[in-house]
Amino acid sequence: MTEVSARGSSRPTRYGAPTQPATLADILERVLDKGIVIAGDIKVNLLDIELLTVKIRLLVASVDKAAEMGIDWWRDDPSLSSSAREDGSRKLERENERLRRQVEELEAQRDGGDG
């Protein structure tokens, strides 16, 4: 029922199991596994008139944990995902082809209706 610190001294633990001191890697692993949210607001007032409000929200979590929570905006962002860029360009190509066919049909109708 003692805890050994980094200096070799020991102290009793609360639950009876010996614990190791947490390293930065351990803390980072826990934070990424569970996630952490930091939130804050900045307000600028002049004579009780609100001029500016900045809301800051920061979520630190692993990619897997974020996806588990339904946060996956980077998958659809073309500047961050090559697959999103490819999907976007394929979508543009399909739209371009559709518009070309539509123009051809309209031109055929115009030319056929004049004769």
C-alpha positions as CSV (number, residue, x, y, z in Angstrom):
1,M,0.0,0.0,0.0
2,T,2.7,2.4,-0.9
3,E,3.5,4.6,-3.9
4,V,7.0,5.0,-5.1
5,S,7.8,8.4,-6.6
6,A,10.4,9.2,-9.2
7,R,12.9,9.9,-6.4
8,G,12.5,6.5,-4.8
9,S,10.4,7.6,-1.8
10,S,7.2,5.9,-1.1
11,R,3.8,7.0,0.3
12,P,0.6,5.1,1.0
13,T,-1.9,4.9,-1.8
14,R,-5.6,5.3,-1.3
15,Y,-6.7,2.1,-2.9
16,G,-3.9,-0.2,-1.8
17,A,-2.4,-0.8,-5.2
18,P,1.0,0.5,-5.9
19,T,1.1,3.2,-8.7
20,Q,3.8,4.4,-11.0
21,P,4.4,8.1,-11.5
22,A,2.7,9.3,-14.7
23,T,5.0,10.2,-17.6
24,L,4.1,12.8,-20.3
25,A,3.4,9.9,-22.7
26,D,1.0,8.3,-20.2
27,I,-0.9,11.6,-19.7
28,L,-1.0,12.2,-23.5
29,E,-2.3,8.7,-24.1
30,R,-5.1,9.2,-21.5
31,V,-6.1,12.5,-22.9
32,L,-6.2,11.2,-26.5
33,D,-8.1,8.1,-25.4
34,K,-10.8,10.0,-23.4
35,G,-10.6,13.4,-25.0
36,I,-10.6,16.9,-23.4
37,V,-12.6,20.0,-24.1
38,I,-11.4,23.5,-23.4
39,A,-14.0,26.3,-23.8
40,G,-13.9,30.0,-23.4
41,D,-15.4,33.3,-24.5
42,I,-13.8,36.6,-25.1
43,K,-16.1,39.6,-25.0
44,V,-15.2,43.2,-25.8
45,N,-17.6,45.8,-24.4
46,L,-17.5,49.6,-24.5
47,L,-19.9,51.5,-22.2
48,D,-22.1,48.3,-21.8
49,I,-22.3,47.8,-25.5
50,E,-21.0,44.5,-26.7
51,L,-18.6,45.2,-29.7
52,L,-17.1,41.7,-30.2
53,T,-17.6,38.2,-28.9
54,V,-15.2,35.4,-29.7
55,K,-16.1,31.9,-28.7
56,I,-13.2,29.5,-28.5
57,R,-13.8,25.7,-28.3
58,L,-10.9,23.3,-28.4
59,L,-11.3,19.5,-28.5
60,V,-8.2,17.3,-28.0
61,A,-8.7,13.7,-28.8
62,S,-7.4,10.9,-31.0
63,V,-8.7,10.6,-34.5
64,D,-10.4,7.3,-33.6
65,K,-12.1,8.9,-30.5
66,A,-13.2,11.9,-32.5
67,A,-14.7,9.6,-35.2
68,E,-16.4,7.6,-32.5
69,M,-18.0,10.9,-31.3
70,G,-19.1,11.7,-34.8
71,I,-16.5,14.3,-35.5
72,D,-14.9,13.6,-38.9
73,W,-14.9,16.9,-40.8
74,W,-11.3,16.4,-42.0
75,R,-12.5,13.5,-44.2
76,D,-14.6,15.8,-46.4
77,D,-12.2,18.8,-46.4
78,P,-10.3,18.9,-49.7
79,S,-7.4,20.8,-48.2
80,L,-6.8,18.0,-45.7
81,S,-7.9,14.8,-47.6
82,S,-6.8,13.6,-50.9
83,S,-9.8,11.4,-51.2
84,A,-12.1,14.4,-50.6
85,R,-10.2,16.2,-53.4
86,E,-10.7,13.3,-55.8
87,D,-14.4,13.0,-54.8
88,G,-14.8,16.8,-55.4
89,S,-13.1,16.7,-58.8
90,R,-15.1,13.6,-59.9
91,K,-18.3,15.4,-58.8
92,L,-17.3,18.5,-60.9
93,E,-16.5,16.3,-63.9
94,R,-20.0,14.6,-63.6
95,E,-21.7,18.0,-63.3
96,N,-19.7,19.3,-66.2
97,E,-20.7,16.3,-68.4
98,R,-24.4,16.7,-67.3
99,L,-24.4,20.4,-68.3
100,R,-22.7,19.7,-71.7
101,R,-25.4,17.1,-72.5
102,Q,-28.1,19.6,-71.4
103,V,-26.6,22.3,-73.7
104,E,-26.4,19.8,-76.6
105,E,-30.1,18.9,-76.1
106,L,-31.1,22.5,-76.0
107,E,-29.1,23.3,-79.1
108,A,-30.7,20.2,-80.9
109,Q,-34.2,21.4,-79.9
110,R,-33.4,24.9,-81.2
111,D,-32.0,23.7,-84.4
112,G,-34.7,21.1,-85.0
113,G,-37.5,23.6,-84.2
114,D,-36.3,26.2,-86.7
115,G,-36.5,23.9,-89.8
